[in-house]
Amino acid sequence: MLDLKRIRTDPEQVRKLLALKHSTADLDRLLQVDEERRSVLVRVEGLKRERNEASEEIGRRKKAG
């Protein structure tokens, strides 16, 4: 199994290694999907932060009453 971090940092070397094993793995697609996944994670974390801030504000307003 290949380490995704290694694939990201040195895709050309990974391509050479895959060629030696006669692999038909679509490395470009893997890198594309990985980038999409990482973008989605950033968005999800931002939404979680917004949710937490809203929850804290609701709590403050309830206490202020």
Contact map, one row per residue, 1 for C-alpha under 8 A:
11100000000000000000000000000000000000000000000000000000000000000
11110110000000000000000000000000000000000000000000000000000000000
11111110000000000000000000000000000000000000000000000000000000000
01111111000000000000000000000000000000000000000000000000000000000
00111111100000000000000000000000000000000000000000000000000000000
01111111111001000000000000000000000000000000000000000000000000000
01111111111001000000000000000010000000000000000000000000000000000
00011111111000000000000000000010000000000000000000000000000000000
00001111111000000000000000000000000000000000000000000000000000000
00000111111111000000000000000000000000000000000000000000000000000
00000111111111100000000000100000000000000000000000000000000000000
00000000011111110000000000000000000000000000000000000000000000000
00000000011111111000000000000000000000000000000000000000000000000
00000110011111111100000000000000000000000000000000000000000000000
00000000001111111110000000100000000000000000000000000000000000000
00000000000111111111000000000000000000000000000000000000000000000
00000000000011111111100000000000000000000000000000000000000000000
00000000000001111111111110000000000000000000000000000000000000000
00000000000000111111111000000000000000000000000000000000000000000
00000000000000011111111000000000000000000000000000000000000000000
00000000000000001111111000000000000000000000000000000000000000000
00000000000000000111111100000000000000000000000000000000000000000
00000000000000000111111110000000000000000000000000000000000000000
00000000000000000100011111000000000000000000000000000000000000000
00000000000000000100001111100000000000000000000000000000000000000
00000000000000000000000111111100000000000000000000000000000000000
00000000001000100000000011111110000000000000000000000000000000000
00000000000000000000000001111111000000000000000000000000000000000
00000000000000000000000001111111100000000000000000000000000000000
00000000000000000000000001111111110000000000000000000000000000000
00000011000000000000000000111111111000000000000000000000000000000
00000000000000000000000000011111111100000000000000000000000000000
00000000000000000000000000001111111110000000000000000000000000000
00000000000000000000000000000111111111000000000000000000000000000
00000000000000000000000000000011111111100000000000000000000000000
00000000000000000000000000000001111111110000000000000000000000000
00000000000000000000000000000000111111111000000000000000000000000
00000000000000000000000000000000011111111100000000000000000000000
00000000000000000000000000000000001111111110000000000000000000000
00000000000000000000000000000000000111111111000000000000000000000
00000000000000000000000000000000000011111111100000000000000000000
00000000000000000000000000000000000001111111110000000000000000000
00000000000000000000000000000000000000111111111000000000000000000
00000000000000000000000000000000000000011111111100000000000000000
00000000000000000000000000000000000000001111111110000000000000000
00000000000000000000000000000000000000000111111111000000000000000
00000000000000000000000000000000000000000011111111100000000000000
00000000000000000000000000000000000000000001111111110000000000000
00000000000000000000000000000000000000000000111111111000000000000
00000000000000000000000000000000000000000000011111111100000000000
00000000000000000000000000000000000000000000001111111110000000000
00000000000000000000000000000000000000000000000111111111000000000
00000000000000000000000000000000000000000000000011111111100000000
00000000000000000000000000000000000000000000000001111111110000000
00000000000000000000000000000000000000000000000000111111111000000
00000000000000000000000000000000000000000000000000011111111100000
00000000000000000000000000000000000000000000000000001111111110000
00000000000000000000000000000000000000000000000000000111111111000
00000000000000000000000000000000000000000000000000000011111111100
00000000000000000000000000000000000000000000000000000001111111110
00000000000000000000000000000000000000000000000000000000111111111
00000000000000000000000000000000000000000000000000000000011111111
00000000000000000000000000000000000000000000000000000000001111111
00000000000000000000000000000000000000000000000000000000000111111
00000000000000000000000000000000000000000000000000000000000011111
